[in-house]
Amino acid sequence: MFNNFKSIYPLIVLVLILVACGPTVTQETPEPVVETMVVTEVVEATPVEVIQIVTPTPEPAGPRTLVICLDEEPDLLNILYYGSEELIQAFEDGPIDNNSFAYQPVILEKLPSLADGDATLTMVSVSEGDTVADAINDIVILEPAADPPIMLTPAGGGDPVPYQGGEIKVEQLSVTFKLLPGLLWSDGVPLTASDSVYAFNLAVDPVFGPDWWEEHTAAYEAIDERTIQWTGLPGFLESYYQTFFVSPLPEHIWGKYSPAEIQEAEELARTPVGWGPYVIEEWVEGGESITLHKNPHYFRAQEGLPKFDRVIYRFTGDNANANIAALLAGECDLVTAPLDDQVELLLELHEAGKLKATFSTGTVWEHIDFGIQHIDYDDGYQLGMDRPDFFSDMRTRQAFAMCMDRQALVDTLLYRQSLVPDSYVHPQHPLYNPEVRHYEFDVAAGSALLEQVGWVDDDGDPSTPRIAQDVVNVPDGTPLEVDYETSDTSTRQQVTSIIQDSLAQCGIKANIHLYDSSEWFADGPEGKLFGRRYDLGQFAWDSDIELWCWYESRFTPGPPNGTWVSIQDGKERSFTGGWRGGNQTGFANDEYDRACSTAWSSLHGQPEYEANHLEAQRIFAEQLPSVPLYLRIKVIATRPDMCGVIMDPTAVSEFWNIEEFDYGEGCEE
């Protein structure tokens, strides 16, 4: 739970702000991203009386100070409590960064790899009663009479096999990490491997509870003062093994407390001791400020880092106008507080040289899912039932994609700061497949494909919906009229309006239904989305460095240990994700499932890993269970002479390199 690169901290984005939604979900069933702040309209440039452009006061002599304006004061500051990453990055550095869809070691000599030998696979024998990870990395105790049978990935790879008793050989992964020499805590005490082991032992204590990969750990131990070795349970193979390092905690300070006392010891979370570029000096509570000063023991001090003597975090609220005014007046050097409703103004001020506005696409992709396997179809489709089979034919799904003007969303709602993706993988990801099928907005081509399927324009009036004529599993005369459902945020209201209008040009009538987020994302079977009771459903997923292989049939939401009959191929399949499974479309394709499962059971450095991720994207873009709409974006505003601030799609925080932030003469080369 302490590897602070493993999750995406909520980021300031252009259109909306992301927060966690609903109960905790498993790795196989990632949680949808839900918005809590919305934009009701494109806001015109703020009047002069609200924002006065003032020339910043020249930098005074004395200690160089950076003033950062955040929207709110954190409750606590410690990786135990997942406090403000903007602040945590100031007193911790790394230990592993995740930028540009790749991991970079910060306080480690290197990242382990199979090729270099600091990550190894060993063949081990397991038998009845042993604790292992099965073929989908669930922790199980081996028993031959289990129902359903326990499936294991055999040593050397290949298709999973059922455990039937006796001994069976599986692979066990071991990874070695080595700290940089000479690391010190900010109080001058050496930082050693035992501090990471201490943090691991604390993480798995019941008071805090382990993360998923920590639960799958057989051993985490210090080999010497700088070396840690992690060993997984037999059978546990996970592609991001390079990150199985636990952020150190200062055992020389924390060791005198019990886990329960640590949970209650507020002083540990308010005055943390770290190894990063800055040290907390003063915390003025009540929404005022936190001041930090340069860490004299920072391991990069010889590089002239950090650039500032002091950093002051001011908490200025979430009013975009006020925050921009403070930036223009020189009261803030950098603003991360929400700027969603003033992006147009930021672009104008940036163009005028009054401030610097930096944008980046994030990893969150908005999309529209097709309700392929409606819940009513699970026991077999009956022609003439209330809900026609609109989407089991992939040609219909492809036609819908051609009839959605997705570029208009990017141009009008995102100010051309984003793009329309072709799959669930960000184009900057090293495993992005550039050869996947692309769908332009093309009313003529979309209409022609609908005609081919049997959706005909019987009255020659494009403003009326097409009707079915010999469409498979659809009664003749059925209008091409579908429900288009999503949450009721203002942004999505704008999106649905644009998509509705463009679909209508192809003779598709989309009836918009908007719901409160709690209702839209409610668990099945009652929930609309996860209960598979929709035609078109819009929401967002987050695709980070590690690729989730979306829309595997086994993760279709449904009753645990139940089965369903796919309308696409008539095969019986099992529910393994429960009602929070991530394939709410009910899409089922054997080739896609095979590519995904092989990719998931492979490791970085193995050829099967890359090849199958590329193949899965190809199949996704052809079969199209979902239409990607756009990548959400992130924005940050700074004084115009600021440098060193790097917006990155996958950074846990835009402050990942705060030690390199600079302005003024320090930016001249």
C-alpha positions as CSV (number, residue, x, y, z in Angstrom):
1,M,0.0,0.0,0.0
2,F,3.0,2.3,0.2
3,N,4.3,2.2,-3.4
4,N,3.0,5.7,-4.2
5,F,3.3,5.2,-8.0
6,K,0.6,2.5,-8.1
7,S,-2.5,4.6,-8.5
8,I,-3.4,7.8,-10.2
9,Y,-4.0,10.7,-7.9
10,P,-7.0,12.8,-8.8
11,L,-5.8,15.4,-11.3
12,I,-7.0,18.8,-12.3
13,V,-8.5,18.3,-15.7
14,L,-10.2,20.6,-18.2
15,V,-13.7,19.3,-18.3
16,L,-14.3,17.5,-15.0
17,I,-12.6,16.2,-11.8
18,L,-12.3,12.5,-11.2
19,V,-13.0,10.8,-7.9
20,A,-13.3,7.2,-6.7
21,C,-16.8,5.8,-7.0
22,G,-18.5,2.9,-5.3
23,P,-17.0,0.0,-3.4
24,T,-13.5,-1.4,-3.8
25,V,-13.1,-3.5,-6.9
26,T,-10.6,-6.2,-7.9
27,Q,-7.9,-5.7,-10.4
28,E,-9.9,-7.5,-13.0
29,T,-12.9,-5.2,-12.6
30,P,-11.5,-1.6,-12.6
31,E,-13.7,1.0,-11.2
32,P,-15.3,3.6,-13.5
33,V,-14.2,7.1,-13.2
34,V,-17.1,9.4,-12.0
35,E,-17.2,13.2,-12.0
36,T,-18.2,15.4,-9.1
37,M,-17.5,18.8,-10.7
38,V,-19.1,19.9,-13.9
39,V,-19.0,22.8,-16.4
40,T,-22.4,24.2,-17.3
41,E,-21.2,26.3,-20.2
42,V,-18.1,27.7,-21.9
43,V,-17.3,30.7,-19.7
44,E,-16.4,33.9,-21.5
45,A,-13.3,35.8,-20.6
46,T,-13.6,37.2,-17.1
47,P,-14.3,40.9,-17.0
48,V,-11.4,43.2,-16.1
49,E,-12.9,44.1,-12.7
50,V,-12.7,40.5,-11.7
51,I,-9.2,39.7,-13.0
52,Q,-6.7,42.6,-13.0
53,I,-3.5,41.9,-14.9
54,V,-0.7,43.1,-12.6
55,T,3.0,42.9,-13.4
56,P,4.4,40.5,-10.8
57,T,6.7,42.2,-8.2
58,P,10.4,41.5,-9.0
59,E,11.8,38.6,-7.0
60,P,13.2,40.0,-3.7
61,A,16.7,39.4,-2.5
62,G,17.1,36.6,0.0
63,P,15.9,32.9,0.0
64,R,14.4,31.9,-3.3
65,T,10.7,31.0,-2.7
66,L,8.2,29.2,-4.8
67,V,4.5,29.8,-4.0
68,I,2.1,27.1,-5.0
69,C,-1.7,27.6,-4.8
70,L,-3.8,24.5,-4.1
71,D,-7.6,24.4,-3.7
72,E,-7.7,22.8,-0.3
73,E,-5.7,21.9,2.7
74,P,-4.9,18.2,3.2
75,D,-6.1,16.5,6.3
76,L,-2.9,14.5,6.8
77,L,0.4,14.2,5.0
78,N,1.7,10.6,4.8
79,I,1.7,7.8,2.3
80,L,-0.2,5.7,4.9
81,Y,-3.2,8.0,4.5
82,Y,-2.8,8.8,0.8
83,G,-2.5,12.5,1.5
84,S,-1.9,15.3,-1.1
85,E,0.5,14.0,-3.7
86,E,1.4,17.6,-4.6
87,L,2.9,17.8,-1.1
88,I,4.1,14.2,-0.7
89,Q,6.3,14.6,-3.8
90,A,8.1,17.5,-2.0
91,F,9.4,15.4,0.9
92,E,9.6,12.0,-0.9
93,D,11.1,11.5,-4.3
94,G,9.9,8.4,-6.1
95,P,10.8,5.8,-5.1
96,I,9.7,4.9,-8.6
97,D,8.2,7.4,-11.0
98,N,5.8,6.4,-13.7
99,N,6.1,8.9,-16.5
100,S,5.4,8.6,-20.3
101,F,3.9,5.2,-19.8
102,A,7.1,3.7,-18.3
103,Y,8.6,3.3,-14.9
104,Q,11.8,5.1,-13.9
105,P,13.9,4.3,-10.8
106,V,14.5,7.2,-8.4
107,I,16.1,5.9,-5.3
108,L,16.9,2.5,-6.9
109,E,20.0,1.8,-9.0
110,K,17.8,0.3,-11.7
111,L,14.5,-1.5,-12.3
112,P,14.8,-5.3,-12.2
113,S,14.2,-7.3,-15.4
114,L,14.2,-10.8,-16.5
115,A,16.8,-10.0,-19.1
116,D,19.3,-8.7,-16.5
117,G,18.7,-11.6,-14.1
118,D,17.5,-9.5,-11.1
119,A,14.1,-10.9,-11.8
120,T,13.9,-14.6,-12.1
121,L,11.4,-17.4,-12.7
122,T,12.0,-20.6,-10.8
123,M,10.2,-23.9,-11.4
124,V,8.7,-25.2,-8.1
125,S,6.6,-28.2,-7.2
126,V,3.3,-27.6,-5.4
127,S,0.8,-30.1,-4.0
128,E,-2.4,-30.4,-2.1
129,G,-2.7,-28.0,0.8
130,D,-0.2,-25.5,-0.6
131,T,-1.2,-21.8,-1.0
132,V,-0.7,-20.7,-4.6
133,A,-2.0,-18.2,-7.2
134,D,-4.2,-19.8,-9.8
135,A,-4.4,-19.0,-13.5
136,I,-6.2,-15.6,-12.9
137,N,-3.9,-14.8,-9.9
138,D,-6.5,-15.5,-7.2
139,I,-5.0,-16.9,-4.0
140,V,-6.2,-20.5,-3.4
141,I,-5.3,-23.5,-1.3
142,L,-4.8,-26.5,-3.6
143,E,-7.4,-29.3,-3.3
144,P,-8.2,-31.8,-6.1
145,A,-11.9,-31.9,-5.4
146,A,-12.6,-28.2,-5.7
147,D,-15.8,-27.2,-7.6
148,P,-15.2,-25.6,-10.0
149,P,-11.7,-27.1,-10.5
150,I,-8.7,-24.9,-9.5
151,M,-7.0,-23.9,-12.8
152,L,-3.2,-23.4,-12.7
153,T,-0.8,-22.0,-15.3
154,P,1.8,-24.8,-15.8
155,A,5.5,-24.0,-15.7
156,G,6.7,-22.9,-19.1
157,G,3.4,-21.3,-19.9
158,G,0.5,-22.7,-22.0
159,D,-3.2,-23.0,-21.4
160,P,-4.3,-23.4,-17.8
161,V,-4.8,-26.9,-16.5
162,P,-7.0,-28.2,-13.7
163,Y,-5.4,-29.3,-10.4
164,Q,-6.3,-33.0,-10.0
165,G,-4.1,-33.9,-7.0
166,G,-0.4,-34.8,-6.4
167,E,2.5,-32.6,-7.4
168,I,2.4,-30.1,-10.2
169,K,5.1,-27.7,-11.3
170,V,4.5,-24.0,-11.6
171,E,6.7,-20.9,-11.8
172,Q,7.7,-18.7,-8.9
173,L,8.8,-15.1,-9.5
174,S,11.5,-13.4,-7.5
175,V,12.6,-9.8,-7.9
176,T,15.7,-8.0,-6.4
177,F,15.9,-4.3,-5.8
178,K,19.0,-2.3,-4.9
179,L,18.9,1.1,-3.3
180,L,21.3,3.9,-4.3
181,P,24.3,4.3,-2.0
182,G,24.4,7.0,0.6
183,L,20.7,7.7,0.9
184,L,19.7,9.7,4.1
185,W,16.5,10.5,5.8
186,S,15.9,14.3,6.1
187,D,17.1,14.1,9.7
188,G,20.5,12.7,8.6
189,V,19.9,9.0,9.5
190,P,20.9,6.5,6.8
191,L,18.0,5.1,4.8
192,T,18.4,1.3,4.4
193,A,16.7,-1.7,3.0
194,S,15.4,-2.5,6.5
195,D,13.2,0.6,6.3
196,S,11.5,-0.8,3.2
197,V,11.0,-4.2,4.9
198,Y,9.7,-2.4,8.0
199,A,7.2,-0.6,5.7
200,F,6.1,-3.9,4.1
201,N,5.5,-5.5,7.5
202,L,3.4,-2.6,8.6
203,A,1.5,-2.6,5.3
204,V,0.4,-6.3,5.7
205,D,-0.6,-5.7,9.4
206,P,-4.4,-6.1,9.8
207,V,-4.6,-2.5,11.1
208,F,-3.8,-1.3,7.6
209,G,-4.4,-4.2,5.3
210,P,-2.2,-5.1,2.4
211,D,-2.4,-4.2,-1.3
212,W,-3.3,-6.8,-3.8
213,W,0.3,-7.6,-4.8
214,E,1.4,-7.6,-1.2
215,E,-1.2,-10.3,-0.4
216,H,0.5,-12.4,-3.1
217,T,3.9,-12.1,-1.5
218,A,5.7,-15.1,-0.1
219,A,8.7,-13.2,1.3
220,Y,9.9,-9.6,1.4
221,E,13.4,-9.4,3.0
222,A,16.5,-7.3,3.2
223,I,19.6,-9.1,1.8
224,D,22.0,-6.4,3.0
225,E,21.8,-2.7,3.8
226,R,20.9,-1.8,0.2
227,T,19.3,-4.9,-1.2
228,I,15.7,-6.1,-1.0
229,Q,14.3,-9.3,-2.4
230,W,10.7,-9.9,-3.1
231,T,9.3,-13.4,-3.8
232,G,5.8,-14.1,-4.9
233,L,3.5,-17.0,-4.2
234,P,4.0,-19.9,-6.5
235,G,2.0,-19.3,-9.7
236,F,1.8,-15.5,-9.2
237,L,2.9,-13.9,-12.5
238,E,2.2,-10.1,-12.8
239,S,3.5,-7.9,-15.6
240,Y,4.3,-4.9,-13.3
241,Y,6.7,-6.9,-11.0
242,Q,9.2,-4.1,-11.5
243,T,7.2,-2.0,-9.0
244,F,7.0,-4.5,-6.2
245,F,9.1,-2.3,-4.0
246,V,7.6,-0.7,-0.8
247,S,8.3,3.0,-0.1
248,P,10.5,3.1,3.0
249,L,9.3,4.4,6.3
250,P,11.7,5.7,9.0
251,E,11.9,2.7,11.3
252,H,14.2,4.7,13.7
253,I,11.2,7.0,14.4
254,W,8.2,4.9,13.8
255,G,9.5,1.7,15.3
256,K,8.6,2.8,18.8
257,Y,4.9,2.8,17.9
258,S,2.6,-0.1,17.5
259,P,0.5,-0.3,14.2
260,A,-2.6,0.9,16.2
261,E,-0.6,3.8,17.7
262,I,0.7,4.8,14.3
263,Q,-2.8,4.9,13.0
264,E,-3.7,7.4,15.7
265,A,-0.4,9.3,15.8
266,E,-1.3,12.5,13.9
267,E,2.2,14.0,14.5
268,L,3.7,11.3,12.2
269,A,1.4,12.4,9.4
270,R,1.8,16.1,9.9
271,T,5.6,16.3,10.3
272,P,6.8,13.4,8.0
273,V,10.4,12.6,7.7
274,G,11.3,11.8,4.1
275,W,14.2,11.6,1.7
276,G,13.0,14.2,-0.9
277,P,14.1,17.7,-1.8
278,Y,12.1,19.6,0.9
279,V,11.3,19.3,4.6
280,I,8.2,20.6,6.3
281,E,9.0,23.7,8.4
282,E,5.6,25.1,9.4
283,W,1.9,24.1,9.0
284,V,-0.5,26.9,9.6
285,E,-3.8,25.1,10.0
286,G,-7.3,26.3,9.1
287,G,-6.8,26.5,5.3
288,E,-3.8,28.8,5.5
289,S,-0.5,27.4,4.3
290,I,2.3,24.8,4.7
291,T,5.9,26.0,4.4
292,L,8.8,23.7,3.5
293,H,12.6,24.4,3.3
294,K,15.4,22.7,1.4
295,N,16.5,19.3,2.6
296,P,20.3,19.5,3.3
297,H,20.5,15.7,3.0
298,Y,18.8,15.4,-0.3
299,F,20.6,12.8,-2.4
300,R,20.6,15.1,-5.5
301,A,21.9,18.2,-3.7
302,Q,25.2,18.0,-5.6
303,E,23.2,18.6,-8.8
304,G,22.1,22.0,-7.4
305,L,18.7,20.6,-6.6
306,P,16.2,21.6,-5.4
307,K,16.1,25.0,-7.1
308,F,14.3,26.9,-4.3
309,D,15.2,27.5,-0.7
310,R,11.6,27.5,0.4
311,V,8.3,26.3,-1.0
312,I,5.0,27.7,0.3
313,Y,1.7,25.9,-0.4
314,R,-1.2,28.3,-0.1
315,F,-4.8,27.0,0.0
316,T,-6.9,29.3,-2.0
317,G,-10.1,27.5,-2.7
318,D,-11.6,26.3,-6.0
319,N,-12.7,29.6,-7.6
320,A,-10.9,29.6,-10.9
321,N,-11.3,33.4,-11.4
322,A,-9.7,34.1,-8.0
323,N,-6.9,31.7,-8.6
324,I,-6.1,33.1,-12.0
325,A,-6.2,36.7,-10.5
326,A,-3.8,35.6,-7.8
327,L,-1.4,34.1,-10.4
328,L,-1.5,37.3,-12.5
329,A,-0.9,39.5,-9.4
330,G,2.1,37.5,-8.4
331,E,0.5,36.0,-5.3
332,C,1.0,32.5,-6.7
333,D,3.7,31.2,-9.0
334,L,1.8,28.1,-9.9
335,V,-1.9,27.1,-9.6
336,T,-3.3,23.6,-9.6
337,A,-6.6,24.5,-8.1
338,P,-9.5,23.7,-10.5
339,L,-9.4,25.7,-13.6
340,D,-12.0,23.8,-15.5
341,D,-14.4,26.7,-16.2
342,Q,-11.8,29.2,-17.4
343,V,-9.8,27.2,-20.0
344,E,-10.7,29.5,-22.8
345,L,-9.5,32.5,-20.8
346,L,-6.3,30.6,-19.9
347,L,-5.6,30.0,-23.6
348,E,-6.1,33.7,-24.3
349,L,-3.9,34.8,-21.4
350,H,-1.2,32.3,-22.5
351,E,-1.3,33.6,-26.0
352,A,-0.9,37.2,-24.6
353,G,2.1,36.1,-22.5
354,K,0.4,36.9,-19.2
355,L,0.8,33.3,-17.9
356,K,1.7,29.9,-19.0
357,A,-1.0,27.3,-19.5
358,T,0.1,23.8,-20.0
359,F,-2.2,21.0,-21.2
360,S,-1.7,17.3,-21.5
361,T,-4.0,14.4,-22.4
362,G,-4.5,12.1,-19.4
363,T,-5.0,8.4,-19.3
364,V,-8.8,8.6,-18.7
365,W,-10.8,7.8,-21.8
366,E,-14.5,8.6,-22.2
367,H,-16.4,6.1,-24.3
368,I,-19.8,4.7,-25.3
369,D,-20.4,1.0,-24.7
370,F,-22.8,-1.0,-26.7
371,G,-25.3,-3.1,-24.8
372,I,-24.5,-6.3,-26.7
373,Q,-25.5,-9.0,-24.2
374,H,-28.6,-7.4,-22.6
375,I,-29.3,-9.2,-19.3
376,D,-32.5,-10.6,-20.8
377,Y,-30.5,-12.6,-23.4
378,D,-28.5,-14.7,-20.8
379,D,-30.8,-17.7,-21.2
380,G,-31.1,-17.4,-24.9
381,Y,-32.6,-14.8,-27.2
382,Q,-36.2,-15.0,-28.2
383,L,-37.2,-13.2,-31.4
384,G,-39.9,-10.6,-30.7
385,M,-38.8,-9.9,-27.1
386,D,-39.2,-6.4,-25.8
387,R,-35.6,-5.4,-26.3
388,P,-34.4,-6.2,-29.9
389,D,-30.9,-7.4,-30.6
390,F,-29.5,-4.2,-31.9
391,F,-25.8,-4.8,-31.4
392,S,-24.6,-8.4,-31.8
393,D,-23.7,-7.7,-35.4
394,M,-20.4,-5.9,-35.3
395,R,-21.2,-4.1,-38.6
396,T,-23.9,-2.2,-36.8
397,R,-21.5,-1.2,-34.1
398,Q,-19.0,-0.1,-36.7
399,A,-21.7,2.0,-38.4
400,F,-22.6,3.7,-35.2
401,A,-18.9,4.7,-34.8
402,M,-18.9,6.2,-38.2
403,C,-22.0,8.2,-37.4
404,M,-20.6,9.7,-34.1
405,D,-18.9,13.1,-34.7
406,R,-16.3,12.5,-32.0
407,Q,-13.9,15.1,-33.5
408,A,-16.6,17.8,-32.8
409,L,-16.3,16.8,-29.1
410,V,-12.6,17.5,-29.1
411,D,-13.0,20.7,-31.1
412,T,-15.8,22.3,-29.1
413,L,-15.7,20.9,-25.6
414,L,-11.9,20.2,-25.2
415,Y,-10.6,23.3,-27.1
416,R,-8.6,21.0,-29.5
417,Q,-6.4,20.0,-26.6
418,S,-7.2,16.3,-26.9
419,L,-7.7,13.6,-29.5
420,V,-10.0,10.8,-30.6
421,P,-8.4,7.5,-29.6
422,D,-8.7,4.4,-31.8
423,S,-8.6,1.9,-28.9
424,Y,-8.4,1.7,-25.1
425,V,-4.6,2.3,-25.2
426,H,-3.1,5.9,-25.1
427,P,-1.3,6.7,-28.4
428,Q,1.9,7.5,-26.4
429,H,2.0,4.1,-24.7
430,P,4.9,2.0,-26.0
431,L,2.4,-0.9,-26.6
432,Y,0.0,1.2,-28.6
433,N,-0.9,-0.5,-31.9
434,P,-0.9,2.2,-34.6
435,E,-2.3,-0.3,-37.2
436,V,-5.7,-0.7,-35.6
437,R,-8.8,0.2,-37.6
438,H,-9.8,3.9,-37.6
439,Y,-13.3,5.2,-37.9
440,E,-13.8,8.7,-39.3
441,F,-17.1,10.5,-39.0
442,D,-18.7,9.5,-42.3
443,V,-22.4,9.7,-42.6
444,A,-22.5,8.2,-46.1
445,A,-20.3,5.2,-45.1
446,G,-22.1,4.6,-41.9
447,S,-25.5,4.8,-43.6
448,A,-24.3,2.4,-46.3
449,L,-23.2,-0.1,-43.7
450,L,-26.5,0.1,-41.9
451,E,-28.3,-0.6,-45.2
452,Q,-26.1,-3.7,-45.6
453,V,-27.1,-5.0,-42.2
454,G,-30.8,-4.5,-43.1
455,W,-31.6,-1.1,-41.4
456,V,-33.3,0.7,-44.3
457,D,-34.5,4.2,-44.8
458,D,-38.1,3.3,-45.9
459,D,-39.4,6.9,-46.2
460,G,-36.3,8.7,-47.6
461,D,-36.4,11.0,-44.7
462,P,-33.1,11.0,-42.7
463,S,-34.8,12.8,-39.8
464,T,-36.8,9.7,-39.1
465,P,-35.3,6.4,-37.8
466,R,-34.5,3.6,-40.1
467,I,-36.5,0.4,-39.8
468,A,-35.4,-3.3,-39.7
469,Q,-35.8,-5.4,-42.8
470,D,-34.3,-8.9,-42.5
471,V,-32.0,-7.8,-39.6
472,V,-30.9,-10.9,-37.7
473,N,-32.7,-11.3,-34.3
474,V,-34.8,-8.1,-34.9
475,P,-38.5,-8.2,-36.0
476,D,-39.1,-6.5,-39.3
477,G,-40.4,-3.0,-39.0
478,T,-38.5,-2.3,-35.7
479,P,-37.3,1.3,-35.7
480,L,-33.6,2.0,-35.1
481,E,-34.4,3.8,-31.9
482,V,-32.1,3.3,-28.9
483,D,-31.7,4.6,-25.4
484,Y,-28.5,6.6,-24.9
485,E,-27.8,6.7,-21.1
486,T,-25.2,8.2,-18.9
487,S,-24.7,10.3,-15.7
488,D,-26.2,13.7,-15.5
489,T,-23.1,15.9,-15.4
490,S,-23.2,19.1,-17.5
491,T,-20.3,17.9,-19.7
492,R,-22.0,14.7,-20.5
493,Q,-25.2,16.5,-21.3
494,Q,-23.2,18.5,-23.9
495,V,-21.5,15.3,-25.2
496,T,-24.8,13.4,-25.6
497,S,-26.4,16.3,-27.5
498,I,-23.6,16.4,-30.1
499,I,-23.6,12.6,-30.5
500,Q,-27.4,12.5,-30.7
501,D,-27.4,15.0,-33.5
502,S,-24.7,13.2,-35.5
503,L,-26.4,9.8,-35.1
504,A,-29.6,11.3,-36.4
505,Q,-27.9,12.1,-39.7
506,C,-27.6,8.4,-40.3
507,G,-31.2,7.7,-39.4
508,I,-30.5,6.6,-35.8
509,K,-32.7,8.0,-33.1
510,A,-31.0,8.1,-29.7
511,N,-33.2,8.9,-26.7
512,I,-31.1,10.5,-24.0
513,H,-31.6,9.4,-20.4
514,L,-29.5,11.0,-17.7
515,Y,-29.0,9.7,-14.1
516,D,-27.4,10.6,-10.9
517,S,-24.0,9.0,-10.8
518,S,-24.9,6.8,-7.8
519,E,-27.8,5.4,-9.8
520,W,-25.9,5.0,-13.1
521,F,-23.0,3.2,-11.5
522,A,-25.0,1.1,-9.0
523,D,-24.1,-2.6,-8.8
524,G,-26.1,-5.1,-10.7
525,P,-28.5,-6.7,-11.1
526,E,-30.5,-3.5,-10.3
527,G,-28.0,-1.0,-11.7
528,K,-28.4,0.2,-15.2
529,L,-24.8,-0.1,-16.4
530,F,-23.5,-3.0,-14.4
531,G,-26.9,-4.8,-14.5
532,R,-26.5,-4.7,-18.4
533,R,-29.9,-2.9,-18.8
534,Y,-28.9,-0.3,-21.4
535,D,-28.5,0.2,-25.2
536,L,-25.8,2.8,-25.4
537,G,-24.0,3.6,-22.1
538,Q,-21.4,6.4,-21.7
539,F,-18.8,6.6,-18.9
540,A,-15.0,6.5,-18.5
541,W,-12.2,4.1,-17.7
542,D,-8.7,4.8,-16.7
543,S,-5.9,3.1,-18.7
544,D,-2.5,3.6,-17.0
545,I,1.0,2.2,-17.7
546,E,-0.2,-1.4,-17.1
547,L,-2.7,-2.2,-19.8
548,W,-6.0,-3.5,-18.7
549,C,-7.4,-5.9,-21.4
550,W,-10.9,-4.5,-21.5
551,Y,-14.0,-6.5,-22.4
552,E,-12.9,-10.1,-21.7
553,S,-16.1,-12.3,-21.7
554,R,-15.3,-13.8,-18.3
555,F,-15.6,-10.4,-16.7
556,T,-19.2,-9.8,-17.9
557,P,-21.2,-8.6,-14.9
558,G,-23.4,-11.3,-13.5
559,P,-24.1,-13.6,-10.6
560,P,-20.9,-15.2,-9.2
561,N,-20.5,-18.8,-10.2
562,G,-23.3,-18.4,-12.8
563,T,-23.3,-19.0,-16.5
564,W,-24.8,-17.2,-19.5
565,V,-25.3,-18.0,-23.2
566,S,-23.6,-15.5,-25.6
567,I,-25.9,-14.1,-28.2
568,Q,-22.9,-13.6,-30.5
569,D,-21.8,-17.2,-30.8
570,G,-24.3,-19.3,-28.7
571,K,-21.5,-20.5,-26.4
572,E,-22.1,-20.9,-22.7
573,R,-19.7,-18.8,-20.5
574,S,-19.1,-18.3,-16.8
575,F,-19.3,-15.1,-14.7
576,T,-16.0,-14.6,-12.8
577,G,-16.1,-10.9,-12.0
578,G,-19.4,-10.8,-10.1
579,W,-21.8,-7.9,-10.6
580,R,-18.9,-5.4,-10.8
581,G,-17.2,-7.2,-13.7
582,G,-15.7,-4.8,-16.2
583,N,-17.3,-6.1,-19.4
584,Q,-20.7,-4.6,-19.0
585,T,-21.2,-4.9,-22.8
586,G,-21.3,-8.7,-22.6
587,F,-19.0,-8.8,-25.6
588,A,-17.7,-12.3,-26.3
589,N,-15.0,-13.2,-28.8
590,D,-12.7,-16.3,-28.3
591,E,-9.7,-14.7,-30.1
592,Y,-9.9,-11.6,-28.0
593,D,-10.2,-13.6,-24.8
594,R,-7.2,-15.7,-25.8
595,A,-5.0,-12.7,-26.6
596,C,-6.0,-11.0,-23.3
597,S,-5.5,-14.0,-21.1
598,T,-2.1,-14.7,-22.6
599,A,-1.0,-11.0,-22.3
600,W,-2.2,-11.0,-18.6
601,S,-0.2,-14.2,-17.8
602,S,3.0,-12.9,-19.4
603,L,5.7,-10.7,-18.0
604,H,7.5,-7.6,-19.3
605,G,10.4,-8.9,-21.3
606,Q,8.6,-12.0,-22.6
607,P,7.6,-11.8,-26.3
608,E,4.1,-13.1,-25.6
609,Y,3.4,-9.9,-23.5
610,E,3.8,-7.4,-26.3
611,A,2.5,-9.5,-29.1
612,N,-0.8,-10.3,-27.4
613,H,-1.4,-6.8,-26.2
614,L,-1.1,-5.6,-29.8
615,E,-3.4,-8.3,-31.0
616,A,-6.0,-7.6,-28.4
617,Q,-6.1,-4.0,-29.6
618,R,-6.5,-5.0,-33.2
619,I,-9.5,-7.3,-32.4
620,F,-11.0,-4.6,-30.1
621,A,-10.9,-2.0,-32.9
622,E,-12.4,-4.3,-35.4
623,Q,-15.1,-5.9,-33.2
624,L,-15.8,-2.6,-31.4
625,P,-17.7,-3.5,-28.2
626,S,-17.1,0.2,-27.3
627,V,-16.5,3.5,-29.1
628,P,-13.7,5.6,-27.6
629,L,-14.8,9.3,-27.6
630,Y,-11.9,11.3,-26.4
631,L,-9.0,11.4,-23.9
632,R,-9.7,13.7,-21.0
633,I,-7.1,16.4,-20.4
634,K,-5.1,18.0,-17.6
635,V,-4.2,21.7,-17.2
636,I,-1.9,23.7,-15.0
637,A,-1.2,27.4,-14.9
638,T,2.0,29.1,-13.9
639,R,3.8,32.5,-14.1
640,P,5.0,33.0,-17.7
641,D,8.7,32.5,-16.9
642,M,8.2,29.2,-15.1
643,C,10.2,26.2,-16.3
644,G,10.7,22.6,-15.3
645,V,7.0,21.8,-15.0
646,I,6.4,18.8,-17.1
647,M,2.8,17.7,-17.7
648,D,2.8,13.9,-18.2
649,P,-0.1,11.6,-18.9
650,T,0.8,9.0,-16.3
651,A,2.6,11.0,-13.6
652,V,1.1,10.3,-10.2
653,S,1.3,14.1,-9.7
654,E,2.4,17.1,-11.8
655,F,4.9,17.7,-9.0
656,W,6.8,14.5,-9.6
657,N,9.9,16.6,-10.4
658,I,9.3,19.5,-8.1
659,E,13.0,19.7,-7.3
660,E,13.6,20.9,-10.9
661,F,10.9,23.6,-10.8
662,D,12.4,27.1,-11.5
663,Y,11.6,30.5,-12.8
664,G,13.2,33.7,-13.8
665,E,16.9,33.8,-14.4
666,G,17.2,30.2,-13.3
667,C,15.4,29.2,-16.5
668,E,17.9,30.9,-18.8
669,E,20.3,28.6,-20.6
